[in-house]
Amino acid sequence: MSALSPGPDNEPLPYLRHFQMQFGKWPSSGEICSMFTGIIESLGTVESVTANGTNRTFWISSPLSSTFTVDQSVSHNGICLTVEEIAGDRHRVTAIDETLSVTEAGSWKTDTLVNLEQCLRMNGRLDGHLVQGHVDSTGTCLSKTAMDGSWEYVIAFPRQFASLMIEKGSICLNGISLTAFNVTDTSFTVAIIPYTFEHTNIKTLEEGDTVNLEFDVIGKYINRRTDLESKA
């Protein structure tokens, strides 16, 4: 039996059932890589930016780039982008116009630091929370406060997403899985420990800067179900 086969109750999770229907078998360890966890593996540095019509192509250097494979999905500041080419310790990705309009990728330039995370193997440990790499909106840093051994950031977000934010709930900020508190209809606060501060690009975040936000996917499905039931 595969490590990802159904459990004793014989009720597989929906994504496993879909895999079985498509490929005629249960996936073996490592065959599905479709989600992220918000645990940053490395920082990348933008080496060059090229405009291709309405798209932008980025060459990014990182300690992980040489281990990537072409066509692999990698989270860049919370944006799921496909690796198109690898050259030594650099890799190339392209962001289309839709991605550039919804995220802060349009502001990337030479020497911009980018948070990188490879996709989660379905038999792996979920240390953060389920992240799709589909940025919902951008937010704005309202303040950055140095505490005694940590940092607090207050982030503003569009009111339309207020129903997806809860006190002590998960939020993905520039690809980082964080816990939100002091939640209002238009803002929340996150606390950053020294390790996260040093190993992600949040150390470069200042008041007025733009960040990528992805709200909890479970909350989105609950919201959608509630909305449909209210219209029934």
N, C-alpha and C positions, 0 to 999 in steps of 0.2 A: 504493500500500500504506500502511495506517495505521502510525503510529509504534509501535503496540502489536501489530502483526501478528506471527505466528509467525516465528521466525528461519529460517535456511537449512536447519536440520534438520527444519523443519515440525512441531516438537513444541511447541505452545503450553503455557504454564503453566495449571494447572487453573482459576484464576479467570478467565482469558481465554477458555478453552473454554466455561465456564459462561455468560459474557456472550454469546458467539456463539450458543449454543444458545437462550438466552432472547430475544435481540433479532435474530437472523438476520444478524449482521454482526460484524466485529471493531470494538472500541471505538476511537474517535478520541482524540487527546490530550485529557485532562481529563474524559473521560466516566465514569471510575471513580474514586470517592473513598471508600475503604473501610478504610483503615488510617491509623495515625499513626506518627511516627518517634521521639517522645520529645525533640524539639528545640522548646523552648518559644518561642512567638512573642511573647507579651505577658503581662502580669499584668492580671487583672481584679479589681475590688473589689465584694464583695457589698453591694448597696444596700438590699435588703429581703428578708425571708423570710416566706412565708405558708404556713400549714398548710392542706392541702386533703384532708380525710379522713386517710388514712395517708401521703399524698404531701406533698412540700414544693416550693413554687415559689419560684424565686430570680430577682430582677432583679440583673443584673451589669453594671457599667460598665467599659469598656475602650477603648483606642485602636482596637481591631479591630471592635467591635460594629457600627458603622455600615456596615461592609463585608460583614457576614454576610447570608445570605438565610434566609428562613423555611424550615424543614425541613432545614437544614444540620446535619451532625454535627460537633460541636466537642468536643475533649477539655478537660475541666475537672478539674484535678488528677488526670489520668489516667482520668477517667470519661467515656465517650462519652455526651453528652447532646444532644438535639435542640433547635435554636433554634425557639421557638414564636412569638416576637414581637420586633420591633425598634422602639425609640423613641429616635432620636438616637444618642447614644453609649452606649446601654444595650440589653441583650437579655435575654429571659426564657427560662428553662429549668425543667423539672420533674424531680425525682428521685422515683421510686416507692419504695414500702416496701422492696422487695428490694434496691434500690441503697443505700438508707439503712442497711440492716442489715449490708451487706457492706463498705461504705466509710466514710470519715470525713466524708461530706457531711452527716450528721446533726448535726455539730458546727458547721457554717457559721453565722455570724451576721453582722450588719451590720459592715462594714469588714474582714471576712475577705478575705485576698488569695488569689486562685486562679490557678494556672498555666493558660494557654490555648494550644491548638494546633489549627489547622485540619487537616482530613484530607489525607492525601498523595495527590497525583495520581500515577497509576501510571506516568507518564513522568517523574516527578520524581526528585530526588536523595535517596537514603536516607542521611542524615547520622548518624542514630542507629541504631536497630534496629526491626524490625517490632513495632508495638504495636497491639493491637486496641481498647483503651479498655474492656476488660472486667476490672475489678479482681478479683483472686483472693482477696485477704485484706488485712487491715491489719497494719502492723507498729508497733513502738514504738521511739522513739529512746532508746537506752541512754546515749549520751554524745555530746558535741559538743566537739571539740578544735581550737583555733586553732593552725595550723602556721605556718611561715614563708612567708606568701603564699598559703596555702590553708587549707581546713578539712576535718577528717575526722569522719564520723558513724558510729557503730556502731548498727546497726538489728537488733532482734530480730524474728523471724518464727516462725509456727507450725511445729513439727517435721514436720508432714505434707507440707510443701512442700520438704523437704530435698533430695530427689532432683532437683529442678528448679534447684538452685543449684550452680554450679561456680566454681572459682577463675578470675578474670578473665573471667567470663561477664557477660552483660547483665542488668540489672534495671531495671524502670520504677518509679520512686519519685515519687509525686505527679505523674505524667505526664512525669518527666524521665528520659531514657535515661542510665544510669550504668553504670560497670564495678564489679563487686563483687570484693573481695579479703578475705583473712583469713576465708574462708568456713568456718563450722562447721555443725552440724546445726540450729542455732537462731539464728544471727546472721551478719551480714556487715558489712564496712566499705566506705564509699565516700569518695572524695576529691573535693572541690569546688574548682574553680578560681575565681578572682575574678569572671570574667565571669558564670558560672552563679550564683554567690552573689548578685551584684547584680541579675541580671535574672530571677530566679525567687523563689518564696516560701520557698525553702530557708533563706534568711537569717533567717526568723522561727522556724525549727524549733529547739526546745530539748529538753533531756532530759525524758523522760516524755510527749512529744507523740506523737500517732498519725499514721501516714502510710498512704497507699494503695500497695499493691504489686501489680504484674502481672508474673508470671514469663514467661520466654521461651516464645513459642508453639511454636517448633521443638522445644524440650525436652518440651513437653506431648505433642506427637504421638509423639515417640520413646518417651516413658514409656507412653503408651496402647498403642502397638504391642507393646512389650515385655511389658506386663501381659497383653494378650490372648494372645500367643504362649505365655506361661507357663501359661495356663489351658487351652490347646488339647490 
